[in-house]
Amino acid sequence: MLATGSSSENLNCIACPSCDLVFDISKLNDGESARCTRCGHFLTVYREGVLHRVMAFTSSALILMALACSFPFMTFKASGLESVMTLPETALKLWIYDMPGLSLLVAAFILIIPTLMLLLILFLVGALLLNRNYSWLPRVGRLVYTLESWSMVEVFFIGVLVSLVKIAKMATIVMGISFWAYGAFSILFILALSGLDRAQCWGRIEALGIKGMASGEVPSERLGANEQ
């Protein structure tokens, strides 16, 4: 579905990131998407109850990340020798082999940044579902979408699958619980990010801010500080 242009200033209007043409997306129904009529740039897709699904995906992904870091990732067997590797050791081994820069990048891209993003999404979506107006919501939203391009979860897992094809000829490989947990984590991580539509997320944040200003409501954390 193509959204129609509109000059009215309301929360249901969105500007095309490519050509700045403004559209009214208030008439979108569940499952319908909007594209710019001028340049064809994708704008948004509307889904009912998407925040509840994002919350479920995010919570499940965090649990799977904890499992992935707690159990063996792979076991290698060759010539009577056996080596067990955990997910955190993928970065730790690089540090031991005198590659601290690469070690920090691997740890950041496959562990730290994805986990931080999920925690931020958890706070963001939780506040939106509860209709709570917090002053930090815009900052958290910007940080989530900024970190999105720095997460390499799916790239790492695809790289592992490709490497298995070559390593399987030299040794016997046993995938541990961590391997399957991280694979499921990758899928849920992608689903959580794809469900967090940028236009709808910012629309809800703006709506909460405007509603709070109209009713004279003080953001929750400020209210707590004033009471002290």
N, C-alpha and C positions, 0 to 999 in steps of 0.2 A: 504494500500500500504506500502510495506517495503522499506525503503531507502537503498541505496547501499553504501558500505564503500568507503571512498575516503581519500586520503592523501593530497590533495591540500588544501592550506591554503587560504580560502576566506570566505566571510560573509555568504555563504550558507552552511557552515559546522557546525555541532553540535556534541558535545561529549555526549555520554550516561552518565547520572548522576550515574548509577550503576556500569558500568564496564569500562568507559572511551573510548570505541570504537568510532571512529569518522565516521560520516556519511555525505554525501552530500544530502541536502534536496532541491536542486534547481529545481528538476524535478517534485515536487509535484504540482498537479492540485487542483482546488477548491474542497474542501470537502474531499480530501485524507489525510490520517494520516500516520505517520511514527513510527515504533517500532524497537527497537534494535534487530538485527538478532542473537545476541549472548545470551542475557538474557531476551529478550521480553519486556523490559521496554518501556513504552509509551514516545515518544519524542516530537511530535508536531502534530498539525492538521492545514492544510492551508485553509484559507477562504478569498475569495475576499471581499474587502470593509469592513472587520471586524472592523476597527477602527471607521468608521462612526457609526456602530451599537453600539459599546461600548460607544461612545460619547452620543448617543441618550438615551441608557439605564442609563448612569450615570446622565445626566441632569434630566431625569424624576424621578430617584430615589431620588435625592436631593430635588426636589419639593415635593415628597410624604413624605419624612422625615420631612420637614417643616410642612406639614399638620398634620402628626402624632403627632407632639409635640404641636400643637395649639388647638386641639379639644379633647373632652372626649374619653378615650380609652374604658372604660366599665362603665356601671351603674348597681349597685346591688340593688335589692328591696326585702325586707323580713320583715314580721311582721309590715308593715306600715312604715318602715324606708327605706331611700334611700341614697345610697352612690355613688358618682361619682369619678372616678379615671382617671387621665391623664397619658400619657406615662412617662413624667419626674417624676411623683409621685411614680412610681414603685421603683425608687432608693431613692427618698426623704423620703418615709415612713420608709424604712429600717434605714435611718439616725436618724429619729425621735425616732424609737424604739431601739436606742442605739446600732446599728450595723453599724458603719461608714465604716469599712473595706469592708463588703459585699455590702454596698451601693455604694461605689466607684467602685468596680468591676462590678456591674450590670450596672452602668452608663457608664463605659468605654466600656464594651463588646457590649452593645446594642445601644448606642447612640454616644459616642465620637469617638471610633475607626472606626466604619463604616462610619461616616460622614467625618472624616479625610481622610480615604482611598478614598472616592469618590472625594473629593476635589483634592487630589494628582493625581488620575486617570484623572480628568478633565484637569489639567495642563499638565500632561504627554502626553495624547492623543492629546490635542490641539496643542502642540509643534510638535508632529510627523506629524499630518495632515498638518500643515503649513510649514513643512520641515525647522523648525528653530533650529539652533544649540545652545543650552544653556549648560553651564558647569554644571548645577545642574540636568540635565536629568538622568545621571547614579545614583545619590544619591536618587532621587525621585523613580526611578524604583526599587532600592534595598529596600527602605522603604515600598513601596506598597506590594511587595512579602513577606517581613518580617511580616508586620501587618496582612497579609491574614490569618495566622493560629491563630490569636488572636481575630478574629471577631466571635461573637456567635449569629448573627442575626437569622439564621434559627433554631438554638437550642432553643433560647428564644421563638420564635413563636410556635414551635412545643410543647414546654412545656406549653405554655398558652392554646393551644387547648386541651391537655391532662387534664389540670386542670379544664377546663370548664365542662368536663364530670362529675367530682365529685361535683363541686360547683353547677351545675344546679339542683341537687337534694335538695339543701338547700335554694336556693334563685332564684328569677327571674333575669336573666341577659340580659341586652340590650347592644349589641355591638355598639359602637359609630363610628363616621367617622374615628377617629384615628386608630381603630382596623383594618378596611378595608384598610386604607392607609398604615399602617405598613405591612400588609400582602402582598399588591402589591409591596411595597418597598423591601420586602425580596426576591421576585421573580426577580425583576429588578437588585437587588444587586448581586444575584447569576449569572444572565446572563451577567452582566458587567464584573465580575471577570473571568468567564469561557471564555468570548470572548477575554480577554487580554492574548493571548498566550505568554508564557515566551520567547520561542525561537524567534518568529517573532518580539516581542517588543525589545529585546536586539539587534537583527539584525538591526532594523531600527535605534536604538540609535547609534550603532557602525558605520553604514553607514553615518549618519549625521556627526559624529565626524571625520571620515576619509575624507569625502567630504570637510569639513571645513578646515582641515589641508592641503589638496591637493591644495585648491584654496587660501590658506592664509587668510581665513575668520576668523574674530575675533568673539567669542561668543557675542550674542546680548547685554547681560547685561554689558559686559566689554567695548563694543563699546560705550555704553551710558555713562559709567564712564569716558572714555578717552575724550569724547567730552566736558564734563564739565570742 
